[in-house]
């Protein structure tokens, strides 16, 4: 395991997938309702070191178990849900929505009723507006506002050693917010920043900060701080333009 993943071809990975699917049929038998493949392998974009990601729905209400293991050359993950849990997860709205819901909206059905997969897809792609706005507000208050406070504390103390980490966290969190507000699902966490720059509407200041982080150009703390402040200044008007009211913002209260 500690040598890390080994290079595999897609064919080798598919053979491992076949073994996992057969094991799921053997384990759950008639209780097995659906198997969906998601992630890079489902999109035909897997690289030599990609893992295997599946969800499995079983006729056992309340089931919610995640399995992850190294199977030799690579890693596999299987999320096992009861049908009630699968539907709840598909409707779930959280700060990672723009990444997490791809497992339902972009999966490749391997077994089960196609209508069931379509129901999950539509639920994932249609988050409740009030819930989504509440999550966006919580993201702004619970993280971004706090990080701007930390930035200003750093500047007041003249201690800017952690600004690169702060900028990276800030821009990723903002990219997730952009995805949720515009109902855009990112392909993968490794492309979230590049994809965010293709969205049709972005806050003033965001592009500059995003490009600094993508390039790893975070050596000049004053430049990074200015980009953070510009993005923060652009977020309020941008959210208002999208109908998200943060005038009485609270997080988790």
C-alpha positions in Angstrom: 0.0 0.0 0.0 2.7 2.5 1.0 4.2 2.4 -2.5 1.0 4.1 -3.6 -1.1 3.3 -6.6 0.5 1.5 -9.5 -0.1 2.3 -13.2 -3.0 0.4 -14.7 -4.7 0.3 -18.1 -8.4 1.0 -18.4 -8.8 -2.6 -19.3 -7.2 -3.8 -16.1 -9.3 -1.4 -14.1 -12.5 -2.6 -15.8 -11.6 -6.2 -14.9 -11.3 -5.2 -11.3 -14.6 -3.5 -11.6 -16.2 -6.7 -13.0 -14.9 -8.5 -9.9 -16.4 -5.9 -7.6 -19.8 -6.0 -9.3 -19.8 -9.8 -9.2 -19.0 -9.7 -5.4 -21.9 -7.2 -4.9 -24.3 -9.6 -6.6 -23.0 -12.5 -4.5 -23.2 -10.4 -1.3 -26.6 -8.9 -1.7 -28.4 -11.3 -4.0 -32.1 -10.4 -4.6 -31.7 -7.3 -2.3 -29.5 -5.7 -4.9 -31.4 -2.9 -6.7 -28.9 -0.8 -8.5 -25.2 -0.3 -9.2 -23.9 3.0 -10.6 -20.3 3.8 -11.6 -19.1 7.4 -11.2 -15.9 9.3 -11.3 -13.3 9.4 -14.0 -13.8 5.7 -15.1 -17.5 6.4 -15.8 -16.6 9.3 -18.0 -13.9 7.5 -19.9 -11.3 9.9 -18.5 -9.4 7.6 -16.1 -5.7 7.9 -15.9 -3.0 5.3 -15.1 -3.5 5.9 -11.3 -7.3 6.5 -11.1 -9.5 4.7 -8.6 -12.8 3.0 -9.0 -15.9 4.6 -7.5 -19.4 3.0 -7.3 -22.6 3.4 -5.4 -24.8 0.4 -4.7 -28.5 0.5 -3.7 -29.9 -2.4 -1.7 -33.4 -3.2 -0.7 -32.5 -2.6 3.0 -34.0 0.7 4.1 -31.6 2.9 6.2 -28.4 1.3 4.9 -25.6 3.9 4.5 -22.2 2.3 4.5 -19.0 3.4 2.7 -16.2 0.9 1.9 -12.8 1.9 0.7 -9.9 -0.5 0.1 -6.7 -1.0 -1.8 -7.2 -4.0 -4.1 -3.7 -4.4 -5.3 -2.6 -1.9 -7.9 -5.3 0.7 -7.1 -8.1 1.7 -4.8 -11.8 1.2 -4.9 -14.7 2.9 -3.1 -18.3 1.6 -2.8 -21.1 3.5 -1.2 -23.9 1.2 -0.2 -27.3 2.9 0.3 -30.9 1.8 1.0 -33.3 3.3 -1.6 -34.5 5.8 1.0 -31.0 6.9 1.7 -30.1 7.1 -1.9 -33.0 9.5 -2.6 -32.1 11.6 0.4 -28.5 11.8 -0.6 -29.5 12.8 -4.2 -31.6 15.7 -2.8 -28.9 16.7 -0.3 -27.6 20.3 -0.5 -24.3 21.1 1.2 -21.2 23.2 0.6 -19.7 20.5 -1.5 -22.8 20.1 -3.7 -21.0 21.0 -6.9 -18.7 18.0 -6.5 -20.6 15.5 -4.5 -23.8 15.3 -6.5 -22.0 14.2 -9.6 -22.1 10.6 -8.4 -25.9 10.7 -9.1 -26.1 13.1 -12.0 -23.3 11.7 -14.0 -23.1 8.0 -13.1 -23.1 5.2 -15.6 -25.8 2.6 -14.7 -24.3 -0.9 -14.4 -27.3 -2.7 -13.0 -30.9 -1.8 -12.1 -33.9 0.1 -13.3 -32.9 3.0 -15.5 -35.9 5.0 -14.3 -34.5 4.8 -10.8 -31.2 6.3 -12.0 -33.1 9.1 -13.8 -35.0 9.9 -10.6 -31.7 10.2 -8.7 -30.2 12.4 -11.5 -33.2 14.8 -11.5 -33.1 15.1 -7.7 -29.4 15.9 -7.8 -29.7 18.5 -10.5 -32.7 20.3 -8.9 -31.7 21.4 -5.4 -34.3 23.1 -3.3 -33.8 26.9 -3.8 -34.3 27.8 -0.2 -31.9 25.1 1.0 -29.3 26.1 -1.6 -29.5 29.8 -0.7 -29.2 28.9 3.0 -26.1 26.8 2.3 -24.5 29.6 0.2 -25.2 32.1 3.0 -23.6 29.7 5.5 -20.5 29.4 3.3 -20.2 33.2 3.1 -20.6 33.6 6.9 -19.0 30.5 8.3 -15.9 30.5 6.1 -15.2 33.4 3.7 -16.1 36.1 6.2 -13.9 34.4 8.8 -11.0 34.0 6.4 -11.1 37.7 5.5 -10.9 38.4 9.2 -7.8 36.1 9.5 -6.2 37.9 6.5 -6.7 41.3 8.1 -5.3 40.0 11.4 -2.2 38.7 9.5 -1.7 42.1 8.0 -2.2 43.9 11.3 0.5 41.6 12.9 2.8 41.7 9.9 2.8 37.9 9.9 1.9 36.7 6.3 3.4 33.3 6.3 0.1 31.4 6.0 -1.5 33.6 3.3 -0.8 31.0 0.5 -2.9 28.4 2.4 -5.6 30.9 3.2 -5.8 32.0 -0.5 -6.0 28.3 -1.7 -8.8 27.5 0.8 -10.7 30.8 0.0 -10.6 30.3 -3.8 -11.7 26.6 -3.6 -14.6 27.5 -1.3 -15.6 30.3 -3.6 -15.5 28.0 -6.6 -17.8 25.6 -4.8 -20.2 28.5 -4.1 -20.1 29.5 -7.7 -21.0 26.0 -8.7 -23.9 25.8 -6.3 -25.4 29.2 -7.2 -25.2 28.4 -10.9 -26.2 24.8 -10.5 -23.0 23.6 -12.1 -21.5 20.2 -11.3 -17.7 20.1 -11.6 -16.2 17.0 -13.2 -13.6 16.4 -10.5 -11.9 18.2 -7.6 -8.8 18.4 -9.7 -10.4 20.6 -12.3 -12.7 22.7 -10.1 -10.7 26.0 -10.5 -10.2 25.8 -14.2 -13.9 24.9 -14.7 -15.0 27.7 -12.4 -13.4 30.2 -14.9 -15.7 28.9 -17.6 -18.9 29.7 -15.8 -21.0 32.4 -17.4 -21.0 34.7 -14.4 -18.3 35.2 -11.9 -17.8 37.8 -9.1 -15.6 40.8 -9.8 -12.0 40.0 -8.6 -12.4 36.3 -8.6 -10.6 35.5 -11.8 -7.4 37.3 -10.7 -7.3 35.4 -7.4 -8.2 32.1 -9.1 -5.4 32.4 -11.6 -2.8 33.3 -8.9 -3.7 30.1 -7.0 -3.8 28.0 -10.2 -0.3 29.2 -11.2 1.0 28.8 -7.6 2.0 32.5 -7.8 1.6 33.3 -4.1 5.0 34.6 -3.2 4.0 38.3 -3.0 1.7 38.6 0.1 0.6 42.1 -0.7 -0.6 41.0 -4.2 -2.4 38.0 -2.8 -4.0 40.0 -0.1 -5.3 42.5 -2.7 -6.7 39.7 -4.8 -8.5 38.2 -1.8 -10.0 41.6 -0.8 -11.1 42.2 -4.4 -12.8 38.9 -4.5 -14.5 39.5 -1.2 -15.7 42.9 -2.4 -17.2 41.3 -5.5 -19.0 38.5 -3.8 -21.8 40.6 -2.1 -23.0 42.3 -5.3 -22.6 39.0 -7.2 -24.8 37.1 -4.8 -27.4 39.9 -4.8 -27.5 39.7 -8.6 -28.3 36.0 -8.2 -31.1 36.7 -5.7 -29.3 35.4 -2.6 -30.2 37.7 0.3 -27.3 37.9 2.8 -28.5 41.0 4.6 -29.4 39.0 7.7 -26.8 36.3 7.2 -26.4 33.6 9.8 -24.6 30.3 9.8 -26.1 27.3 11.6 -28.3 29.4 13.9 
